[in-house]
Amino acid sequence: MAISKDSFSELDAGRLLQAVETLTKEVCILNKRVYDLENQLSRGKGVLSGIVLVSGCFGAVLTAILQKWW
């Protein structure tokens, strides 16, 4: 949809420029938030993996001890 030069005033151009600049700032902010959330998720996966590993080792040790006694 083409806009003729006569119907596109300097005021409209200024509004469009302001909207683009605002949108650019918001995209930058949202990109940073997504990056931070990805980092939190990767750290959370590491912690969860550690918990699973420790609980698995604890279960194996407990099973070995119980088998020797019974």
Backbone as a ProteinNet text record, in pm:
[ID]
protein_1_A
[PRIMARY]
MAISKDSFSELDAGRLLQAVETLTKEVCILNKRVYDLENQLSRGKGVLSGIVLVSGCFGAVLTAILQKWW
[TERTIARY]
85.6	0	90.1	91.8	179.6	111.9	193.3	143.5	200.2	112.5	160.3	235.2	326.6	410.2	327.2	216.7	132.2	60.8	23.3	-53.3	37.1	166.7	261.7	335.7	288.6	345.1	471.2	535.5	652.9	613.9	494.7	445.2	431	374.6	362.1	499.2	592.6	728.9	792.8	771.9	825.1	763.9	633.2	566	617.1	635.3	686.2	827.7	910.9	1047.6	1048.8	964.1	956	907.8	809.4	758.2	866.6	944.1	1051.6	1158.9	1195.7	1296.5	1247.9	1121.3	1064.3	1062.7	1023.6	1019.6	1159.1	1257.4	1395.6	1443.3	1412.9	1451.4	1383	1254.9	1181.4	1235.9	1272.8	1329.9	1462.9	1544.6	1672.6	1650.2	1554.5	1523.1	1473.9	1385.2	1331.5	1439	1530.6	1640.8	1727.2	1752.6	1832	1758.2	1627.9	1550	1550.7	1537.4	1540.8	1677.4	1784.3	1919.1	1935.2	1886.6	1894.9	1814.9	1696.3	1614.5	1680.1	1744.3	1815.7	1930	2000	2108.5	2054.7	1943.5	1883.6	1840.4	1785.1	1740.4	1857.6	1966.5	2082.5	2144	2147.5	2197	2102.8	1973.8	1876	1889.1	1916.9	1936.9	2059.8	2164.7	2285.1	2259.1	2183.2	2149.3	2061.8	1965.4	1877.3	1956.8	2050.4	2134.6	2216.9	2269.3	2345.3	2260.6	2138.3	2048.4	2017.1	1989.4	1959.3	2080.4	2199.5	2321	2346.2	2334.4	2357.8	2254.2	2128.1	2025.6	2044.1	2090.4	2118.5	2232.3	2337.6	2450.9	2409.6	2330.3	2282.7	2198.3	2112.3	2030	2113.9	2218.7	2306.2	2381.4	2430.9	2502.2	2406.9	2289	2191.2	2152.2	2136.4	2102.8	2216.5	2338.8	2453.9	2462.6	2438.5	2443	2332	2211.2	2098	2116.9	2177.4	2200.6	2301	2400.9	2499.9	2439.1	2344	2284.9	2173.3	2104.7	1994.1	2025.1
-116.5	0	122.6	192.4	308.9	433.7	519	646.1	755.4	840.6	948.2	1052	1120.5	1218.2	1334.1	1364.9	1476.1	1444.3	1318.8	1285.8	1250.7	1242.8	1207.6	1334.6	1396.5	1525.2	1505	1614.7	1608.4	1563.6	1600.4	1557	1404.7	1348.2	1202.4	1135.1	1195.1	1140.7	1144.4	1251.5	1261.7	1159.1	1139.4	1038.8	898.5	872.1	741.6	719.6	821.2	811.4	788.1	858	840.4	699.5	650	514.9	410.6	429.2	335	338.8	457.7	468.6	404.8	427.2	366.6	214.8	167.2	22.8	-37.8	31.8	-16.3	-27.7	73.2	69	-47.3	-67.3	-175.7	-312.2	-326.9	-452.9	-479.8	-377.4	-393.5	-436.1	-375.3	-410.2	-554.1	-592.1	-728.4	-831	-797.2	-888.3	-913	-806.8	-823	-910.9	-890.8	-973	-1119	-1146.3	-1285	-1346.9	-1269.9	-1318.8	-1352.9	-1265.4	-1290.7	-1414.4	-1430.3	-1547.8	-1675.9	-1670.7	-1787.7	-1825.6	-1726.3	-1755	-1817.3	-1766	-1823.4	-1967.6	-1993.3	-2128.1	-2224	-2181.9	-2270.9	-2297.4	-2197	-2219.3	-2311.7	-2295.4	-2381.1	-2525.6	-2547.3	-2684.4	-2746.2	-2667.2	-2717.8	-2757.1	-2675.3	-2705	-2829.9	-2839.3	-2956.2	-3082.7	-3075.6	-3191.5	-3232.8	-3135.6	-3165.5	-3232.7	-3186.3	-3247	-3390.5	-3414.4	-3550.7	-3640.8	-3591.3	-3671	-3704.6	-3607.5	-3630.8	-3727	-3708.7	-3799.2	-3940.1	-3954.2	-4087.5	-4154.8	-4079.7	-4134.9	-4172.3	-4087.8	-4116.4	-4243.7	-4259.5	-4380.7	-4504.5	-4494	-4609.2	-4648.3	-4550	-4577.7	-4638.9	-4583.8	-4636.8	-4779.6	-4808.7	-4944.1	-5040.1	-4999.6	-5085.6	-5115.3	-5014.3	-5035.5	-5129.6	-5108.8	-5193.4	-5337.2	-5360.3	-5496.5	-5569.3	-5500.2	-5566	-5604.6	-5527.5	-5556.6	-5660.3	-5664.8	-5760	-5857.1
0	0	0	-107.8	-123.6	-69.8	-9.6	42.2	-48.2	-95.1	-181.7	-99.2	-162.7	-93.7	-38.4	-103.8	-59.4	71.7	91.9	211.6	330.4	310.9	416.7	458	564	606.4	692	722.3	810	950.2	991.6	1121.9	1124.5	1018	1009	1007.3	935.4	930.3	1069.2	1143	1279	1371.9	1359.1	1441.1	1408.6	1279.4	1238.4	1291.1	1281.4	1331.8	1482.8	1554.9	1699.4	1734	1659.8	1684.7	1658.9	1552.9	1521.2	1629.6	1675.8	1781.3	1911.2	1945.3	2065.8	2053.6	1938.6	1914.9	1922.2	1870	1875.1	2019.8	2100.6	2242.2	2313.7	2286.3	2351	2309.6	2183.8	2136.8	2206.7	2222.5	2292.9	2438	2503.3	2642.5	2651.5	2560.7	2562.1	2527	2437.8	2406.5	2529.3	2607	2728.6	2829.9	2842.1	2935.3	2893.7	2765	2716.3	2743.8	2719.9	2746.4	2895	2982.7	3126.7	3165.9	3108.3	3138.7	3088.3	2972.3	2921.7	3014.9	3066.8	3162	3289.8	3339.7	3460.2	3435.2	3318.3	3284.6	3276.9	3215	3203.9	3341.3	3427.8	3564.5	3640	3618.7	3685.3	3641.8	3513.4	3465.1	3530.1	3549.2	3614	3758.3	3828.1	3967.6	3973.4	3884.5	3881.6	3850.5	3757.2	3725.3	3847.2	3919.4	4040.7	4147	4163.7	4262.9	4225	4096.9	4051	4071.4	4039.7	4055.4	4201.9	4289.6	4432	4488.6	4451.2	4503.2	4448.9	4324.8	4269.5	4342.9	4370.7	4446.4	4588.1	4649.7	4784.7	4785.2	4687.2	4676.5	4655.6	4574.6	4551.3	4677.8	4750.1	4875.8	4977.6	4988.7	5083.7	5047.8	4919.9	4875.7	4907.9	4885.1	4914.8	5063.8	5146.5	5292	5336.3	5284.7	5323.9	5276.6	5162.5	5113.1	5199.6	5253.7	5338.8	5473.2	5522.3	5652.2	5644.2	5530.8	5520.3	5414.6
[MASK]
++++++++++++++++++++++++++++++++++++++++++++++++++++++++++++++++++++++

